[in-house]
Amino acid sequence: MYTGGLLATDGGTGTSLAVDAAVDVVLSPSATYEWDVPRRLAASQPAAFRARPVNRNNVVAARVDAGGRPETAARRQRLRRFRQVVKGVFDRSTAALLLILFAPVLIGLALVVRFTSSGPALFTQTRIGRNGRAFRMVKFRSMVVDAERRLDDLAAGNEQDGPLFKIREDPRITPVGRVLRRFSLDELPQLLNVLTGSMSLVGPRPPLPAEVATYRDEEWERLRVKPGITGLWQVSGRSDLSWEESVRLDLHYVNSWSLWLDMVVLCKTARAVLRAEGAY
């Protein structure tokens, strides 16, 4: 956010900003707008601008019509909240129904995991959810109990780019865990996360705190919505996708969400799981 009273032009991009009074202006970059442009604008006219951080979640972007009159921001905010309520009701009611229907399967899988390898049936891990809030994600344990301590020893064999870590033949995965992962059965307990409101049925992949610590500005946009059990990344190649492709799909979902899109993703998820596409 910048406060000033002069005309500033950034020669590198041709961007100009005119303010004739001490007003606050929020510059919100798009996919084609460089994220460091606001910083360069301030640097080009240090006497004209005063920079201070703004919580983007509290900013409502103003749209204007052809006559320069702003649209009603309150109306858009109400619509956004209504859509969030609809998604929340759909997520929780569907999760509750699936937990009831799959209860025998969940109990059976828990017993198999518990008695085929040392350690508990469930595995919990800190993940980052909507607006950067941490929560405990629950899964069926598919690895040995000391898997996280052995991660550093395997780092050199990472087959993924970006902040992700994946190995096709990860030695930490148990025999039963390999089957669970192949058909995404290890993720079924995440229905509990959906029921409690920390996750959605459909959304971006829930990141680890270490991954979020390396995020660039545009990647933070993934945290505008709740993470999902499945998502566009799940039905478009899963672990076979590059980091950039996963981010692009997540951002598309964030900016294009609709209940219909969630329905489409859920239907495609069933097909992707049965085919075990990109699962390891």
N, C-alpha and C positions, 0 to 999 in steps of 0.2 A: 504494500500500500504506500502511496506517495502523496505528499502534500506540497503544493507549490503554486507559483503564479507566473510562470513563463512558458514559452514554447520551446520544447526540447525535441530534437531530431536525432535518431540513431542512424548515422550514415551507413552502417553496414547492412541494415535491413529496410531502410526507408520508412521506419515507423516514427510517427510524430505524435506528440501529446500536448494539447493546449489547455492551460488552466488559468483563468483570469482572476481567481480568488483563492483563498486558502481553503481548499477542498480536499477530500480524500478520494483517491481514485484507485480502484483495484484493477490490476492487469491480470487477466486470466488466460494463459497460453493455451492454444489448441494443439492438435497433433502437428500442424504445419507451422507453428509459431515457436521460435526458440525460447527455451525456458530461461536463458540468461539475458534475454533482451531487456527485461525490467531493470536488472542490475546494471547493464550498460547504459541505459537511459539515465539512471541516477548518477552514474559516474561521469556522463558527458556534461551534466549541468548540476554540479554538487550544490550550488547556491540555491537552485530552484526546487530541489527535491529533498525530502526527508523520508527515509525508508524505515518502516517498522513492520514486524511480523504480524500476519493475520491468520487466524484459524480459518482455513478454507471451508470448514464445515458450517461456520456461522455466516458465510457470505452468500447472499442470494443475488445471482446475476440479473441485471436489468436488461430487458429487451426493449427496443424502441420500434415504433411503426414508421411508415414512410414520412410522416410529419415530425418525427423526432420525439413523439410522446411516449413515455415509458409504459409498458404493459404492467398489469397488476401483479407484483411479485407475490403478494399474499395468496392469490388464486393459484399460482403455480406451486407454491409451497403446500397448500391444502391438497392439491392433486397428488403431489409426491407422497404426502403422508397417507392419503387414502390408498394409494397403490402399495405402500409398505404394509398397511394393515391387511389388505387383501392377500398379499403374499404370505404374511405371518400366519393368518388363519388357515390358508391352504397348506402351508408347510406343517404346522403343528397337528392339524386334524389328520392329514395323510400319514404323518409319522406315527401318530397314536394307533391308527388303523393297521399299519404295517407291522408295528410291534406286537399287536395282538395276533395277527395272522401268522407271523413268523416266529412266535414264541417257542413252539416246539423245536424249530430249526436252530434258533439261537441257543437254547438250552443244550441241544445235542452237540453243536459246534463247540460250545464252552467246555463240555465234558471231554471231547476229543482233544482239544488243545491242552487242557489241564493234565490229562493222563498219558500224553504221548511225548512230553518233554518237561524238563524242570521249569518251574515258575508258574505264575498265575495265568488264568485264562485271558484276562483282559490286560491291555496295555494302555496307559494314559500318558499324554505328552502335552506340554505347553505349546499352543499355537496362537497366532494373532488373528483376531477377528475384525469385525466392522469398527471403523474409526480407531484402529490400533489397540483395541482392548484384548488383553490376553485371556485365554480360557483353556481348560483342560479337555483335550479331545480324547475320546475313548475308541479303541479298536480291539479286535481279537489279536492276541499276541501271535505274530508270525515269525519272530526271530528269537534267538537265544537271549537269556536274561541280561547278559552283559554287552548287548549289541552296541549301545551308545558309547561305551568305554573303548570298544574296538574300532570305532569309526576312524580315528587318526591313522591307524595302521593300514587302512584301506584307501585313504584319500588319494593316493597316487594313481589308483586304478579307476577313478571316477570317469564314467562314460557320458556324463551330461555336461552341458555348458552352463554358464551363469551360476547362480548360488545353489542350484540343486545338486544332490548326490544320488547317483543310481549306478548299479552294477548288475549286469544281466545274471551273472552267476555269483551272487553275493553269498559268501560262505556262512554268514550269520543267520540266514533263513533256514528254518526247520523244514523237514519233509512235508509235514502237514501245512506249515505256513506257505510253502510254495503253491500248494493247491488252492489255499484260501486266496492268495494274491492273484493267481491266474484268473479266478472268476470273481474277484473283488468281494469275496465273502467276509474278509477281514474288516471291511468297512461297515457292515450291517449295524454294529453297536452305535455308530454315529447317529442313528435315528434318535438315540437318547439326547444327543447334543441338539438335534433339531427340535425335539419336544421341549427342551429347557430354554430354547431361544438363542443359543450361541452360534448355531449354524442353520443353513437352509438346505432344502433338498437339492437345489440347483444354485451354483454360484462359482466364483473363482476357487482354485485349490487353496486350502488353509495353509499359510506359510509358517515356517519356524521363525522364532525371534532372530536367529542368526541370519536368516535370509532377508528379513525385513531391514536389518541393519545395513545391508548393502544396496537397498533400493535406490534407484534414481527417482527424480520427481514424478515422471509419468507412471512409474510402477506403483507409486503410492495410491494412485487412483483405483487400484484393485481393492483397496480397503474401504471404499465407499459403500460397499454392500457386504452382507454376511457371506462367509465362505460356504461352499456347498459340498455335499457328499459326491455329487457329480457335476458336470459342467460341459461347456463346449470343448474343453481340452480332453475330457474323458471320452467323448464320442468322435474325436478328430485325430486319434492316434496315441493318446495317453503318453506313455514313457518314450515313444518314438519321436515325439515333438521336440524341437529345440526350445530353449528358454524364451527366445524372442517370439516364436510362434505361440507359445503358451500365453505370454503376456498380451499379445495382439488379440487372441481369442477372448481372454478375460476382460480386456478393455471394451471389446465389442459387446460383450454381454452386459457390462456395467452401463453402457450408454444406450443399449437397445432393449432393455428388459421389458418383457410382457408376460402375462400368465400363459399366453399361447406358446411363447418361446420355451417356457419351463416345461410345458406339456410335450413339446417336440423333443427336447433334450432327454426327458425321462423315457420316452418311447425308444429313442435311439440308444440310450444307455443299456436297455435290456438286450438289444441286438449286439452291441459292442462287447458286453460281458459274456454272452453266450459264445461269441467268436474268439474271446480272449485276445482281442487286438491290442498290441502294444503293452501287454501286462507282464511285468516281471518285478 
